[in-house]
């Protein structure tokens, strides 16, 4: 995720770390960039050794059960003025450290209640959630307290997301809201944060964003500053402005670098200059545990062509720095926001100039790198012949790393992937965590692994967890993280897209689908997915014959006389075109063939129907709906800017829609009604303690358009009392 580490409470069960990248935020002072330079090579070389130790220890894992979980990122916003105030606006509320502490205290009490209720009465429980910091001081991330198990776990997902939404809402102050949106439209506009802070601090040196918006753990500002120092300048983020004549493809290195906000606003595109503009965007991710090393590699490869499709389907970021953009997603904005490449790495050295570079940097800081470290993947990692056939993009890597990995028993395809990750430099080093035991520590491996932010992440087990028996509750196996999706306004949408990834992964494995296509086409699709209304108006490369059954045409796949890859709309990819069966019909076949509870089947059919409607254009993407909201707002001046009142009303609408208090058929369709969160607020000290029965979470409830006020929401006054707790 956008997190650079995961915080796992000491009292948490080991299985909760299914989602973990590093498992901790190290509590010491990071080295300055000048201090870190002499240790970069050490981290790269020992990171390779640490990966090899994990590989050797965990490569023989077999038969792990299918566990998975989602990650939802949240932003906290402060409303300024009421609905009728002409000067109303919205700001980011820089309170996530306080909210995070309160939520963790709540989870500790939930854990106590769970233990007490288990002792008193079996079959009843309290549902834990896990909360982690994010890059921004107004952000945090939630995951389920325990992984879901199997496809049947999708029946619990939406209710669990509602529970997290309710717990977060109970921790907010009056006037604060936390809609699940990628970003607040006015982020970076003068006066956008509460409390007010001035920009141009020593960390980001931004024209627009104060350093105080960064989460206060030293890792986050150090990362921000070191990206700028390694690069040699502030990051440059450029997106096409809505209705501007300059196309995205023409935005490039020749564009001027503004020295003031006025100069930035005078450009014919939208410009920003700080990491917070990228890592301040919220997203939706799914992590899945494979049964084995081999299956994890196969699943990673098969999901790769779907990353662009899911990005376009979930597009939700039509604004940047108060401007309406002419593209729809956060992806390019994110890639540019953490681009630490030196000028030579970005553009190459002139042919008539010899550049020695800095031997302490990866590639001496002069080896051309085609992409930022936040971008789409560059290679497949599977074991079949299709891998070499379709890995047609050149990989930047150190051949010495490849040789060491192969010497250590890693095959060439995987060795090249790992070495490619290590073509980058570590960005945050701690002086007391440099000289480690490579057989047991993984800090240096995770340092590079977790700061290559790509559309997919292949995740080896933490060594001490992977070494446990598969039947042990604390065991963690080989995992794949799907990272391209944008967060949606409602829990229904977020559950639908997460469940689709889960169901599709099982369909791929059960039917042994072959979705391989040249990696260059995967890359082309990622560029296409960022275009405005790409979900319905663009075409994407996709494989036509996805069956591995060379005998009968049982899958109804394309015939041998068709081109192996063709351009299709997302609707055609999902629903089928000619002999190509479509991914959603294949998911339906898997559902019918599998031994699933009827209510789980019904729920997943509802999710699939919604996704099909979005692909067909019958319901809008979040980006299209948001853009239309602002363009039709009474305060919009036809100048491409988001008015403060429109931003206020948009965030209020998103909050109300997400809370089930406002219908939005444009987003969800006529058949989907969001019922308000069903919660229980109880006196923690009171006896007897009421606990919501687990079956309420196990099966989907009927959707209704309204609910009693008692069930709809917890009183803000009551929810803010320290002795009260949402425990459902």
C-alpha positions, 0 to 999 in steps of 0.5 A: 500500500502507500504505507512504507511500513505496517504497524502490528500491535504486539498483542495481535494474532500473527495472522493479522500480519497477512497484510504486513509489509514490514511489520513495524515502524522502527523507533529511532532517528533515521540517518540523513541522506548524506549519512546514508549514502555510504551505506546504500550498497550495504543495504542493497547487497545484504537485502539480496542475501536476506531474500535468499534466506527467506527463499531457502527457508520457505520455498517448500511451503505447500497446501496453505489455505486461501486467506485474504484481506482488503486494505482501505485508506481513509482521509479525515476532513474538516467542514468549514461553514454550513450548507447555506454559508456562501463561504463554506469550504473543506479542509484536511484535518491534521488529526490522524495521530490522535484518531489512530491512538483512540482507535487502537484503544478501542481495539484493545477494549474490543479484544478484552470484550472478545476474551470475556464473551468467549469465556462467558458464552461460545458463539458470540464474539467482538469483531476486531479491526486493525488501524495503521498510519498512512503518509498524511497526517489526515490519513489512516488505513484500516484492515480486518482484524483477521484475514477472511478465509476462502470465497465465502469470506466475501459474505463478511467483507461489506459488513466489516467495512461498515464496521470500520467506517462506524468506528472511525466516525465515532472517533471524529470530532463535530464538524469532521467527516471521513468519506472514502474518497481518493483525495480532497479536491482543494488539497494544496490550495491556500488554507487547505489544512486544519490547523493552518500551516504555511508551505515551503518547509525544509522537508518538501520545500513545496510551494503549496504544501506545508511539512506539517501535513506529513505523519509525524513518525520520522520515517515519513518526512525522511522519505520525503526529503531523501527523494528530493535530495537524491533527485536533486530537485523538488518532484514535478507532478503534471496532469492535463487540465480539463478542457485545456488544449495541451494533451497529456502525451505532450507534458514532459521535461521541457515544461517550465518549473514554477517558482510561485503559486501564480506561475503554477496557475498560469500553466496550461496544465495542473502542476504540483511539487510534493510527495503529499500530492501522490501519497496523499491519495487513498486507495483500495488493495487486496492481499491474497495468500497462495497455497505455494510459492509456485501458485503465488508466481502464477497468480501474480502473472495472471493478475498483471493484465487486470491491473489496468482494467481495475484502475479504469473501473475504479477511476476516482481522482478527477482533481488536483490542487483545486483544478479539474483534470482531463484524466481520471486516476491518481496513478500518474500523479503518484508515480511523479510524486515519488520519482527520485531519479536523478536527471541522468536517470530520467533523461540519460546523459548527452552522447558527447558527455562522459559522466562518472556518477556517484559510485555509492548510488545504484547504477552510479546514479546515471543508468537510465531508468524508464520509470519512477519507482511507483509504477506498473510492473515490468516483468512476469515472474512465473515458471512456464515458457510464456514468461520469457515469451512475453517479457519483452520490456528491457529490465534495468538491473545489476547483473551481479545481483542476478548471478548471486541469486541464481547461484543461491538457487533462484531461477532466472525469471525470479532472479531478474525480478528481484534484481530489478527491484534492487536497481533502486536505492534504499531511501530511509536508513536507521543507523542502529539497523544496518549490520544485521543477521541476514539469516533472520532479519529482513529489514534490508530486503523490505527496505527495497521491496516495500518502496518499489510501489507497483501495480502488484506486489509479490510478497514472500513470507516473513521468515519466522511466520513462514517457518511455522506449520501451515496449520499454525494460526500464526503462519503466513505464506506466499502472498500477492497484493493487488494494488491498482484500484482506487477507493470508492465512496461506498462500502458496497463498491469497495466490497464489490471490487475486492470480492471480484479480485478474490473470485476471479483469482479462484476462477483463474486457478480453478480453470488454469486460465492463461492471460499472458500477453506481452508486457509492453501491451500491459504497459500500454494498457496502464497508460490508457487506463488513466485517460478520462472515461477510459472505462467506457471509451477506450480499448485495451489489449487482451488475450483472446484464447485464455484456455489452457485446454488444447482439446475441447473448447469447453471454455468457449474461448477464441478459435485458433484462427484469431489473433492471439491479442486484440483490442477490446473495451472493458465491457467486452473483456468482462462480458465477452465478445464473439468466441471470447467468453468474458471474465464475468461469465467465467466467474459465474461458471465457477460460482455454479460449479463450486460448493458455495453457500447460496447467499454467497452466490447471490451476493457475488452475482449482485457484485458482478452485475454492478461491475458489468453495469459500470463497464457498460456505462450504465452507472458512472465511475466515481471520477465521472460522477465527481467531475459532473458534480462540480461542473453542475454546481451553482458556484462553478465559474467555467474556469476549470477550478473547483469552487470551495463551496462545491468541494464542501458539498461534494465531500458532504455528499460523498460522506452521506452516500457512504453512510447510506443517508443519501441515494445515488443511482448515478453511481450505484444503479437503481437496484442498489440501496445502501443501508446505514451501518448497523452498530451497537454502542455499549458501556464497556464497564457495564454488566452484562456486556452485550456482544453482536453475534457473529452470524450477523457478519457471516451472511449478507443482509437484505438491502433497504433504502432506509433504517431506523435512526437508532440503527442508522448512526450512533449519536455523535455526542454519545460516540465521543464519550470515552466510555462508549464503544462500537463493538458490532 
